[in-house]
Every structure is written in structure tokens, then in C-alpha cells.
């Protein structure tokens, strides 16, 4: 007897219906990403409120398509109603500790889309290098990049990233971290950083941005004027983490300023003084801001719509910080348990997967203020040679935690799906590393 | 006119340079490099030393800001501290495509490694296509695509040979053999629950004659396929539970007077395998358990010390008993962690164990091991390099080459060099290379 084909009518079209597409706009925190996917005999229908939902639905659709032993593509009958649990599902890349070629960033955006990530947090500059080519201050990258010819992002590179991301429903949130983490800014902006002192004399080294000079605020204002225009997202990430006070303390002019302002010996007040003025500048530019948790911890007066980025794992347990931040009325982003640059032996994706972002004591209103989280891939030990295997499929665990329902947490089931997804990623040309012992039909480089 | 180097003359002094033979443990890798204008001279006893010298010469050549290639006048007299400098690759937990193995042989040569310890089969899969027992890979490989054909194996061996690298295959038994049972019925011990077989299997069955008939034939093939003088026979982590559960095995224990000491049964098995392999005129390497369990080893056996707990003490015991040893314990590169762990690999001093001068001579080298549970071609190269380079220097260079800051400078430079040569070595720390990887 002939082997009965389990397949019904061949499907030839996927109809995509979008109510209010918004194709020419940029995705935002409020974008609607919900979609409905209906697969039945002779009919494939994907419907969504906005194009962003259609993108998510198309990704799901692509994952539902299987292939049998004869090479026939098939899809099971199914009804899916899907939407993300959290609206902010991000990935941080650090292009200062190591330059990442444009192609690498674009490839990462592709894989982010496969994982339904929707925010690219571009930690673009930091202490070691300044690869961002500024129109207003070209000396910044000329003097601050690892190599001003080869290790920079031109204006066109940046536009490419933003558009490539947009087409995948991914927001690009740039982070220009100040006042700390700014050593590379110094060579191209003389007078910007605080000169450190050894006794009465400058030591020759520099510290954070100098908060007591008017020139600082002129500079910052001009730079962020440009940054606000270049990056279309409503939000900018302003950093504000790990400000080392040693240099400020050593500088006599700063000490004098502290006295004048009545700050006593509390340099957190000086830090807040700077941040305050920075936030006012950004507000006047019509942007919203995200800051690392220190800004909140140090009592800086921030606007009510500020988003606080929780990253510290050591001092206060991060869930306690999430509770405090949301209790104070601010929205929160979680990254603390998702530092993917912290590698260790074994299946660490499981730890990332089991994080429950809302596992803290708080009112429903508080919990609503947790808008999502970000997997962070800091660059001290990461560049193009090891970025993809280090990111994928581990970041997929974070992606599911941020998209799927809180009840989706069975590890064994997740393992099976993640291992399968990893093989799919290989098939799509992604250098995703193995989860554990095993194989894919078509190995990488095989 | 500026001094110019127009020639590098390579002189191999021995009457039998070794170009048509295979490298071995006693090969001479010493060389003398004299860089003066207009002709530099590289002298070595055997071709293996010439290869090392050529690698060094290639590293001495540097480029200035204008693109000119320069080399400093130098006089170098070099030779390795240890004769066995190996990398272990595991192609059973994950299949490694041929290309991946070959790329790593290149990287090994750049780092003067001279042994590829090919842990080719294990529990999870059997990718080695055997001529006598084709069912082993037919049934035991992950798929028909995840196989090393005889041609593949020959290619690896020759590619390695041309780089002065020995290929030592490991066919680990009696444990680590689950995949063997798929294609060879009755090879593994059936486990029991009470009087009933459970359907699962344990280590190789040591009580059947058929086991030794199989091993005799199998190792005959292996001995002819792999030209190195040594074969690694494994012998690690044998779990006795299954043997203990099997009534026939229990009966055998009684008959042999082994009591309840299953280490004796393990030794009984190993002994017979060692004898089989000896009969093919091969020397063997074994994991430390074989020594620890007091198996009778031939004097030229190499014992590989891998257990991290008190490995210095183990080195004393092994060399104290007169056996050659190689050290792997502190160099399990599959154990990744955050930060510059190359420093801890670099800081290992292999001869830091209590023992006489004679004993210390018995430590012939070591291996950086990259077990495959979490490694395949997607992440192998960045995980292995440049971390393994730290091990490479520790095994080649003089004992007093230990300064970390100096090593850091040279290692980061070397990493950029590897990038230029197409090896996707990961970064050591913050920074950049003039030619980034693509």
C-alpha cells in the first residue's frame, strides 16, 4: 500500500494583514508586538495591529516550518495568539573595549530578530576607545579611537545600524556613559576630564568629566544635541555608573567647589550636581533617559519617566533594588543576572532562564513598572572572534524569559527547544555554540 | 644602502633529516638561527628542528609603519624544554569537521605544539570508520555525515606530519565505550537489576573471549592506520556498578579470586589490552587510574596525570615508580571562567613536585585538553587560542621564563599574529589588532 501522506492541501501563501502598519516609523517602547497566526488547511493567515507584530509573527511562522525526510516543507495546523510579556527586551554590545566591525553588529541584529529581541543597547564609547565619529567634535574619534581610520563608526555606519535595526523592529538606544568611563574622551576634548593631582601638582593622569567647569556643560550640550539628532529613539542611555571619586578629591579646584556648594565631603552630591544638569540638558532636547542604578542609589533628582537600569549583583541583592526602584515610582530594567560576558563551565543558560524578573515584594503597580531587561555582553574579553558563540544560544534563554509567559519555565522542555533552535541558527549561518553533547544535521564549517 | 636580507638558508645536518618519516618522542627539535645580512642561516639536526626554526623566523619578521618588512640581527640557539607538547581534541562529544582539525593543526604549529592527542571516540559517538568493523561507525556515529573516513584520517596524519606534529589516537576502554556497543553486539557488559538485564550496558565486558578477539583485531587495524609509536588506551573513570550487577561477572570474580575488588578485574582487562597492543610493537599511553590501580605496565608506558587534586603528589608517585609521565591536570582548557585565566596556565611549573633529578627527567611534557562536552567547531578556535599558547610556552621555554607582564605583551602580539594568519584566537584583554579578524 502506498504510504499515506499526512499532509493536506499544499499551502502556497501566507497572508499578512496589518491594521495600522506604521512601516515608515521607528519602533518604540509603546509599539504593539502582538500577532495572531492561523494555520489551517489551505489557509495561512498572519494578522497584527502594527508591522512590529507582523515581524514577530513572521519569525514564529519561520520556526514552525519543518522539513520531512523527503525534503518536503510542512507546517502543522495551529492557532497562535502571541504577545510579549515585557516591552523592552534588549541586548547590550560594547564597542569600546573592543571594536566590533559593522558587519558583526548587523549580523547580531539578525539573530536578535530571530530571538524577538527588540532593543539594541549600543554601549558605543567608554574608557579604552571612542569609535563614534562625531560631526561636531571630530577630534573625539580622531584622538580617541583605537585607530581613527579602521576602528571607527562613521555617520553612515551608524545610520546603517539604525535602519537595519528598524527593519527588524529593533530600537537602537545609544549609551554615552558619563561622567565616569570617559578616559577616551580626554585626548580629543582637552579640558573636559578632571586633572588628578598628586599633592599640589597635576599627576598627569585624568579622571571623570570635570563637573565644575561651564565649558563641560557647553561641550556636553553640543555633543548630546548631535547624538539626539543622530539616534531617533526617544530614549538615550546616559550611563552614570561607577564614578570613582579619587581624582575629584585630589583636585584642589574641585575641593574648593565642594566647599562653595556646601557639599561637605559627600562627593555623591557633586556627582548628582553633574548628572542633574546633564538630565536637564537631555530633557530640553526632547529625549527621555535611561541611567544605571547608581544615579538612583545616589539620590539624584530624576524625572518621573526615568528608567533605572539595575545591574549590580553584589551589594544589594538585585531583586531588592528592583523593589526599591519601582517603589520609588520609577520604571526598571533588569540586567544584573544577565551578564553573559561572565562565562563559566557548564550549562549556564539555565541560570539565566530561571530568573524571574518580578520575584520581589511589591504592589501590582510596582510590578508594572518593570518594563523588561537586557542581556549584556561587555567587551573586555569579547570581539568578533568569539562574540557569536558567546552570545548564542545563551542569550536565547534571556529572550524567552522576557517574551514568554511567567509560567513557561520548565528546564527540560526549554532544553529540547533551545537545542533545536540552536541547530536552526546554525542552518541560518549563525555561529551559535552547542548547549551540551550532541549534534546538528549540518555542523558549522562542515 | 640599507642592510638587506636576501636569503634564509636552511641547513639540515643529520644524514637522515627525517623528511620522509614521522616525528617521534626522541626527534630533535633544536635549531640554530643566525640572522645577519645578506644571508640568514637556519641550522637544525633534523627537519623537525628546521620547522621550529622557521616558525621562529616568521615571528621575528615584523612590519614597520610604511609596510616594509624588517628583521633584527639575531643569534638564536633554541630547543624545547619538554619533548611532549600536546593538545587533546575530543571528537566524540561533538563531531569536529575535518577543516576545524586542520586549522588547529596550523595553530598548533604556530605555537610549537608537537602532539595531537586525538580522543576520537567515547560514550556519545563513534565517528571513526573502521575497516574491519564498519558497523562501529555505521551504528555508533551521530549520523553518516559525522564520520572520519580512512582518507580523512590519513589527511590529518599527513597534515600533522608536515608540521612536525605526532598524531596519537586514543581509543579509551573499558569505560567511555557506550557508542561501541551500538555496532558491536556483546562487547559491553549487560547491566542487571536483580536477575533481569535492565537493557542498559556498562563498560566493555572483561570476562568474554570474544571481547579480546575483537580487541586483537581492532587494535591490529589501529596500529597500522596510525603510524605513531604510541597509542593512547584510555583506562579512565571505569564505573564498576554495572559489572557488580552482572551475575556472570560476579561468578568470574569468584573464580579468579578477585574477591570484591573490581579494580582487580579492571586491571585484568587492561593488562590483556596492553599485551595485545604491545604485540603490535606499539607503546602505550594511559590515564593515571591505570597506574593507580596497580596494573602491570611496560617500562616505556606513558602515564597521563589528569586529576587536579594533588597532582604534584601523583607525579611523584608515577615517576617514583619509574614511569614516564605527562601532565594535563592543571591544563583543562574546557574549564572556562571569566577573566585572564591564561595567567594561571602559564604559572604552572610542571617540575614542582617532590622527586629526584632522575624522577624529574621522567616528566616528558604535558597536554592542554579541550574536552568536547560544550565545544564544537563554532567555538573551538577562540576557546583554545590563545589560552593554549600559555601552555605552549610553558612546555617549550626555559623554566625561568615566567614574567607575566612580559608574557602578556608577547601573548597579545602573538594573538594578533594568529589573527593575521586566519586563526580566530580570542582577545587576551581590552585592546585591538591592526588587522582585525573578519
Contacts between the chains, C-beta under 8 A, distances in Angstrom:
chain1	res1	chain2	res2	distance
A	97	B	430	4.7
A	98	B	427	6.0
A	98	B	430	6.9
A	98	B	431	7.3
A	98	B	432	6.8
A	99	B	432	5.8
A	99	B	436	6.9
A	101	B	436	6.5
A	101	B	438	7.5
A	103	B	438	8.0
A	128	B	430	4.8
A	128	B	431	7.4
A	129	B	432	7.5
A	146	B	431	7.4
A	146	B	432	4.0
A	147	B	432	6.9
A	147	B	434	7.1
A	150	B	434	7.6
A	150	B	436	7.7
A	151	B	432	5.9
A	151	B	436	7.8
A	341	B	338	7.2
A	342	B	338	4.9
A	343	B	336	5.3
A	343	B	337	6.9
A	343	B	338	5.7
A	344	B	336	6.8
A	344	B	337	5.9
A	344	B	338	7.0
A	345	B	334	7.1
A	345	B	335	5.0
A	345	B	336	5.6
A	345	B	337	7.2
A	345	B	374	7.4
A	346	B	374	7.3
A	347	B	374	7.9
A	379	B	430	7.6
A	380	B	429	6.5
A	380	B	430	5.5
A	381	B	338	7.5
A	381	B	339	7.4
A	381	B	340	8.0
A	381	B	426	7.0
A	381	B	427	6.0
A	381	B	429	6.9
A	382	B	426	7.8
A	382	B	427	7.1
A	383	B	426	7.4
A	383	B	427	5.1
A	383	B	436	7.3
A	383	B	437	7.4
A	384	B	436	6.5
A	384	B	437	5.2
A	384	B	438	7.7
A	385	B	381	7.7
A	385	B	382	4.9
A	385	B	419	7.3
A	385	B	424	4.3
A	385	B	425	6.4
A	385	B	426	5.0
A	385	B	427	7.1
A	385	B	437	4.9
A	386	B	379	7.2
A	386	B	382	3.8
A	386	B	383	7.8
A	386	B	424	7.6
A	386	B	426	4.2
A	386	B	427	7.7
A	388	B	378	7.6
A	389	B	378	4.9
A	389	B	379	3.7
A	389	B	382	6.9
A	390	B	379	7.8
A	426	B	378	7.4
A	431	B	378	4.7
A	431	B	379	7.7
A	432	B	378	6.3
A	433	B	374	7.2
A	433	B	375	7.8
A	433	B	376	7.2
A	433	B	378	4.8
A	433	B	379	4.2
A	434	B	94	5.9
A	434	B	374	6.2
A	434	B	375	7.2
A	434	B	376	5.1
A	434	B	378	7.1
A	434	B	379	7.8
A	435	B	374	7.9
A	436	B	373	6.5
A	436	B	374	6.8
A	437	B	93	4.7
A	437	B	94	7.0
A	437	B	124	5.1
A	437	B	372	7.6
A	437	B	373	5.5
A	438	B	94	7.3
A	438	B	124	7.7
A	438	B	142	7.7
A	439	B	94	6.8
A	439	B	95	5.9
A	439	B	125	7.4
A	439	B	142	4.0
A	439	B	143	6.9
A	439	B	146	5.9
A	441	B	143	6.9
A	441	B	145	7.3
A	442	B	145	7.7
A	443	B	95	6.2
A	443	B	97	5.7
A	443	B	145	7.8
A	443	B	146	7.5
A	443	B	376	6.8
A	443	B	377	6.1
A	444	B	97	7.8
A	444	B	376	7.1
A	444	B	377	4.8
A	444	B	378	4.6
A	445	B	97	5.1
A	445	B	99	5.4
A	445	B	100	5.6
A	445	B	377	4.4
A	445	B	378	7.9
A	446	B	95	7.9
A	446	B	97	4.0
A	446	B	99	7.7
A	446	B	145	7.2
A	446	B	377	7.1
